[in-house]
Amino acid sequence: MTTTPSKHYSPHRARQEKLAVHRLRTPGKRAAAIQTLPGTANLHGLTPTEWLADTLEKLPAWPNSRIDELLPFAPEDIEALLKKCG
């Protein structure tokens, strides 16, 4: 005798499955974003290892409201963006 899966919709089960899939994707997206930072530093003329060491040194005391200033852009690019934004 074989059993067939239940045809009843379970919102709780559907939510659990959705959360499980989301948990699997999130670490990969974070890793991909982090892995692009040294390449971005290199493209902007910065030495990736020096940029990373400097950023890791500043990060513990850096205010969250200014976290974007630690991104690996050349100083001229940051100044241009700041002028453009306001």
Number of C-alpha atoms within 10 A of each C-alpha: 3 4 5 6 6 7 6 6 8 10 9 9 10 11 11 12 12 11 12 11 11 11 11 10 11 11 11 11 11 10 10 11 10 11 11 11 17 19 14 16 20 16 14 16 11 18 14 18 12 12 19 18 10 12 16 12 11 12 12 9 7 14 9 9 7 8 10 10 12 15 15 25 20 15 12 10 12 15 12 10 11 10 9 8 7 5
